[in-house]
Amino acid sequence: MFSYRHAFHAGNHADVLKHAVLVQLLSHLNLKDAPYWVIDTHAGAGIYDLRGEWASGKPAARSGVRRPSDAPPEAAVAAPPRKPESEEGVLRLRSAENPPGLVQAYLDALVPFNPDGELRFYPGSPWLTLQAMRERDRLRLFELHPNEIDVLQRNLAQHPRGRSRQVMVKQEDGFEGIKALLPPPTRRGLVLIDPSYENKQDYRHTLTAVQEGLKRFSTGTFAVWYPLVARREVQMLTRTLEHLDVVWVHASLQVRRPPSSGYGMYGSGMFVVNPPWTLHDALSGALPWLVATLGQDAGATFSLSRSKRS
């Protein structure tokens, strides 16, 4: 089992891009009365305490930190001290002026989890989806990591909708699990594919999941997150996705120069198949602002493209 735990990275620049796009996609789905499904292939723990041991990098005096109603339980494992990644991600946005519409909608989506106005609890994709969905919508979550799914299930047990028929969670490989769920009965839906990519095979599995998923659910929206790292698999994945005969929008946010060592993530990207027609323009307005706000050096930049069929 790989060592990846998303709590290490909660609220970082990659989460900002991924979740800002997710909020936009969910908002678009809610424009029609017809119900929809959201399928999350790598759900993580669901919600994260930015003061907790994993997210803050500071050893906690005890585990099991909770907030009133639905705080995420913390793993009882010591983490080495380090700088919280949220400080160079979502926390920078809080003090920035004039956020564009896509970013403002994302920031607004964080408010219900932090009613006192202080950003402490960071919602992952399952919690953002639970907040957005209506009574007839459904959420299907997959998480293979034994520690992550344990925390996810405990967190869901504290969420009113987490205990309902609207939500299904399985300890299963999401790449395999989605096959049985496509197409959803509603014929409307979003598939979010965001593995850690610690395993290089995740790039190939992601591509296969999109290709096979489109055969089952050609009208579905598929949102793929990927890291900007010095791996040839990144270029292989994005180039192949861009050659799909579908409508797509592709955005990337680079916050710093690629490290000279060749190691480490310096940005991330989102590739969305069958996107809302508004997504490209929303990203066009948001990405320059995000570069200016989250950029760490002169290498900060962005890219934005779309299919010829758009």
Wavefront OBJ file of the C-alpha trace (Angstrom):
o trace
v 0.000 0.000 0.000
v 1.349 3.402 -0.943
v 1.994 6.069 1.677
v -0.098 8.864 0.177
v -2.471 10.653 2.548
v -4.343 13.632 1.160
v -4.418 15.366 4.546
v -0.761 16.234 3.945
v -1.847 18.438 1.042
v -5.308 19.658 2.090
v -6.048 23.135 0.786
v -2.904 23.441 -1.335
v -2.751 25.074 -4.784
v -3.788 21.813 -6.461
v -6.894 21.584 -4.270
v -7.745 25.179 -5.157
v -7.796 24.432 -8.879
v -9.500 21.044 -8.551
v -12.210 22.156 -6.166
v -12.885 25.477 -7.884
v -13.604 23.510 -11.059
v -15.661 20.954 -9.124
v -17.862 23.670 -7.595
v -18.449 25.068 -11.083
v -19.417 21.636 -12.425
v -21.813 20.965 -9.543
v -23.421 24.366 -9.967
v -24.049 23.595 -13.629
v -25.599 20.215 -12.814
v -27.959 21.936 -10.396
v -29.347 24.191 -13.124
v -31.668 21.393 -14.270
v -34.273 19.720 -12.072
v -33.361 16.223 -13.289
v -31.315 14.275 -10.714
v -27.679 13.351 -11.247
v -24.973 11.084 -9.842
v -21.476 12.079 -8.780
v -18.900 9.272 -8.753
v -15.611 9.978 -6.956
v -12.920 7.396 -7.705
v -10.497 8.443 -4.942
v -12.537 10.023 -2.180
v -9.933 10.459 0.582
v -11.107 11.308 4.089
v -13.796 13.757 2.961
v -12.980 16.727 5.200
v -9.751 17.905 6.848
v -8.777 19.899 9.915
v -6.127 22.389 8.772
v -4.917 22.586 12.365
v -4.665 18.831 12.610
v -1.423 16.915 12.731
v -1.405 15.790 9.098
v -2.440 19.068 7.458
v -0.496 21.446 9.697
v 2.688 19.415 9.959
v 2.718 19.993 13.715
v 2.633 16.964 16.040
v -0.640 16.868 17.934
v -0.862 16.284 21.666
v -3.642 13.776 21.029
v -5.648 12.276 18.186
v -9.388 12.465 17.673
v -9.666 16.253 17.320
v -13.263 17.127 16.553
v -15.333 20.214 15.875
v -19.002 20.521 16.794
v -21.196 18.225 14.619
v -18.837 16.789 12.000
v -15.131 17.379 12.608
v -12.804 14.900 10.897
v -11.095 12.449 13.277
v -7.315 12.668 13.042
v -5.130 9.651 12.417
v -3.153 8.584 15.467
v 0.181 8.617 13.658
v 2.968 11.102 14.295
v 3.796 13.312 11.304
v 7.103 15.151 10.883
v 7.017 18.957 11.323
v 6.661 20.855 8.040
v 5.046 23.956 6.593
v 1.287 23.609 6.005
v 0.601 23.476 2.260
v -2.645 25.380 2.756
v -0.578 28.493 3.525
v 0.473 28.609 -0.124
v -2.961 27.576 -1.323
v -6.426 28.383 -0.065
v -5.245 30.595 2.819
v -3.636 32.985 0.324
v -6.974 33.460 -1.388
v -8.650 34.633 1.784
v -6.673 37.869 1.887
v -6.563 38.522 -1.874
v -8.721 41.220 -3.431
v -11.316 40.982 -6.197
v -11.468 37.224 -6.775
v -13.069 36.330 -10.122
v -16.401 34.547 -10.207
v -15.097 30.982 -10.333
v -12.830 31.595 -7.336
v -15.496 33.460 -5.373
v -17.948 30.588 -5.836
v -15.288 28.207 -4.513
v -14.600 30.418 -1.486
v -18.331 30.697 -0.818
v -18.559 26.897 -0.808
v -16.082 26.759 2.097
v -18.129 29.060 4.337
v -20.702 26.526 5.636
v -17.892 24.399 7.054
v -16.396 27.361 8.905
v -19.324 29.398 10.292
v -17.089 31.404 12.633
v -15.331 32.930 9.628
v -11.960 31.286 10.294
v -10.909 28.746 7.677
v -10.020 25.718 9.742
v -11.988 22.860 8.203
v -11.296 22.158 4.571
v -13.902 20.145 2.627
v -12.673 17.623 0.108
v -14.660 16.676 -2.968
v -17.141 14.413 -1.105
v -18.116 17.186 1.285
v -18.383 19.824 -1.456
v -20.625 17.442 -3.367
v -22.782 16.638 -0.346
v -23.288 20.350 0.182
v -24.328 20.956 -3.432
v -26.515 17.953 -4.173
v -30.298 17.858 -3.894
v -32.477 15.129 -2.340
v -32.762 13.032 -5.507
v -29.069 13.259 -6.422
v -26.647 10.485 -5.509
v -22.992 10.295 -4.445
v -20.861 7.201 -4.964
v -17.460 7.127 -3.266
v -14.507 4.801 -3.704
v -11.419 4.716 -1.499
v -8.909 1.863 -1.396
v -6.503 3.070 1.319
v -7.523 1.289 4.580
v -6.738 4.243 6.832
v -8.401 6.795 4.568
v -11.631 4.853 4.212
v -11.810 4.325 7.959
v -11.646 8.087 8.527
v -14.032 8.719 5.625
v -16.641 6.365 7.064
v -16.351 7.915 10.516
v -16.711 11.368 9.022
v -19.729 10.316 6.978
v -21.340 8.892 10.115
v -21.359 12.433 11.515
v -22.887 14.010 8.398
v -26.703 13.961 8.077
v -26.557 12.988 4.413
v -23.646 10.640 4.969
v -26.008 8.223 6.696
v -28.657 8.391 3.972
v -29.351 6.314 0.859
v -27.940 9.162 -1.192
v -24.395 8.079 -0.380
v -22.602 4.814 -1.052
v -18.976 4.239 -0.057
v -16.848 1.233 -0.963
v -13.319 0.177 -0.107
v -12.495 -0.628 -3.680
v -10.277 0.428 -6.571
v -12.259 3.287 -8.069
v -10.901 2.618 -11.543
v -12.616 -0.766 -11.437
v -15.593 0.290 -9.351
v -16.951 2.865 -11.776
v -17.485 0.230 -14.471
v -20.538 -1.166 -12.709
v -22.045 2.302 -12.185
v -21.920 3.656 -15.728
v -24.197 4.800 -17.099
v -26.044 5.989 -13.979
v -29.816 5.404 -14.007
v -30.432 9.155 -14.286
v -28.266 9.454 -17.443
v -26.856 12.645 -15.891
v -23.653 12.677 -13.912
v -20.087 13.602 -13.134
v -17.136 11.258 -12.693
v -14.226 12.768 -10.758
v -10.926 10.940 -11.276
v -8.137 12.183 -9.023
v -5.709 9.476 -7.891
v -2.485 10.349 -6.104
v -0.367 9.159 -9.057
v 2.211 7.792 -6.614
v 1.859 4.647 -8.653
v 2.913 5.446 -12.226
v 0.275 3.033 -13.454
v -2.354 5.536 -12.315
v -1.733 7.570 -15.471
v -2.602 4.613 -17.692
v -5.513 3.616 -15.479
v -6.891 7.163 -15.608
v -6.766 7.240 -19.390
v -8.413 3.832 -19.637
v -11.124 4.887 -17.179
v -12.023 7.884 -19.331
v -11.927 5.963 -22.612
v -13.993 3.053 -21.324
v -16.245 5.348 -19.320
v -17.187 7.300 -22.434
v -18.212 4.078 -24.157
v -20.682 3.419 -21.351
v -21.693 7.023 -20.659
v -20.915 9.194 -23.673
v -22.856 12.220 -22.398
v -21.328 12.171 -18.917
v -18.894 14.748 -17.581
v -15.487 13.298 -16.706
v -13.155 15.538 -14.666
v -9.530 14.405 -14.437
v -7.053 15.983 -12.043
v -3.325 15.388 -12.535
v -0.097 16.774 -10.993
v 2.542 18.758 -12.833
v 5.656 16.724 -12.131
v 8.731 15.758 -14.133
v 7.319 12.517 -15.504
v 6.803 11.623 -19.143
v 3.544 9.961 -18.127
v 2.019 13.415 -17.560
v 2.608 14.437 -21.171
v 1.398 11.048 -22.392
v -1.839 11.361 -20.430
v -2.686 14.923 -21.476
v -1.749 14.477 -25.133
v -3.837 11.349 -25.447
v -6.808 12.982 -23.724
v -6.574 15.942 -26.091
v -6.860 13.575 -29.062
v -10.177 12.159 -27.874
v -13.024 12.877 -30.275
v -15.082 14.661 -27.639
v -15.680 18.156 -26.326
v -13.150 19.058 -23.633
v -11.543 21.901 -21.679
v -7.998 21.587 -20.368
v -6.527 23.938 -17.742
v -3.248 23.858 -15.834
v -1.866 26.062 -13.076
v 1.895 26.169 -12.505
v 2.852 27.974 -9.296
v 6.641 27.796 -9.605
v 9.483 26.734 -11.849
v 9.980 22.997 -12.192
v 12.493 22.012 -9.497
v 16.049 21.504 -10.733
v 16.182 18.211 -8.840
v 13.410 16.834 -11.011
v 11.363 15.932 -7.942
v 8.245 17.527 -6.552
v 4.936 18.916 -7.806
v 5.050 22.443 -9.203
v 1.437 22.733 -10.303
v -1.525 20.702 -11.459
v -4.108 20.431 -14.179
v -7.774 19.677 -14.771
v -9.038 18.009 -17.929
v -12.833 18.054 -18.258
v -14.694 16.015 -20.877
v -18.203 17.233 -21.774
v -17.780 20.419 -19.713
v -20.408 23.100 -19.157
v -20.254 25.621 -21.978
v -19.420 28.303 -19.382
v -16.342 26.560 -17.964
v -13.732 27.769 -20.464
v -14.637 31.431 -20.022
v -14.827 31.078 -16.241
v -11.312 29.612 -16.203
v -10.091 32.273 -18.610
v -11.023 34.902 -16.050
v -9.739 32.970 -13.038
v -6.383 31.513 -14.076
v -4.425 34.789 -14.479
v -5.691 35.873 -11.046
v -4.681 32.537 -9.537
v -1.187 32.849 -11.037
v -0.817 36.310 -9.509
v -2.170 35.168 -6.152
v -0.633 31.717 -5.767
v 2.548 32.136 -7.806
v 5.709 31.403 -5.817
v 8.315 32.638 -8.304
v 8.707 33.995 -11.829
v 7.976 30.553 -13.249
v 4.303 30.751 -12.283
v 2.019 30.497 -15.308
v -1.095 28.817 -16.668
v -2.416 27.160 -19.777
v -5.964 26.890 -21.083
v -7.204 25.131 -24.189
v -10.310 23.480 -25.555
v -11.301 21.065 -28.257
v -12.113 22.262 -31.751
v -15.612 20.868 -31.266
v -16.333 23.244 -28.362
l 1 2 3 4 5 6 7 8 9 10 11 12 13 14 15 16 17 18 19 20 21 22 23 24 25 26 27 28 29 30 31 32 33 34 35 36 37 38 39 40 41 42 43 44 45 46 47 48 49 50 51 52 53 54 55 56 57 58 59 60 61 62 63 64 65 66 67 68 69 70 71 72 73 74 75 76 77 78 79 80 81 82 83 84 85 86 87 88 89 90 91 92 93 94 95 96 97 98 99 100 101 102 103 104 105 106 107 108 109 110 111 112 113 114 115 116 117 118 119 120 121 122 123 124 125 126 127 128 129 130 131 132 133 134 135 136 137 138 139 140 141 142 143 144 145 146 147 148 149 150 151 152 153 154 155 156 157 158 159 160 161 162 163 164 165 166 167 168 169 170 171 172 173 174 175 176 177 178 179 180 181 182 183 184 185 186 187 188 189 190 191 192 193 194 195 196 197 198 199 200 201 202 203 204 205 206 207 208 209 210 211 212 213 214 215 216 217 218 219 220 221 222 223 224 225 226 227 228 229 230 231 232 233 234 235 236 237 238 239 240 241 242 243 244 245 246 247 248 249 250 251 252 253 254 255 256 257 258 259 260 261 262 263 264 265 266 267 268 269 270 271 272 273 274 275 276 277 278 279 280 281 282 283 284 285 286 287 288 289 290 291 292 293 294 295 296 297 298 299 300 301 302 303 304 305 306 307 308 309 310
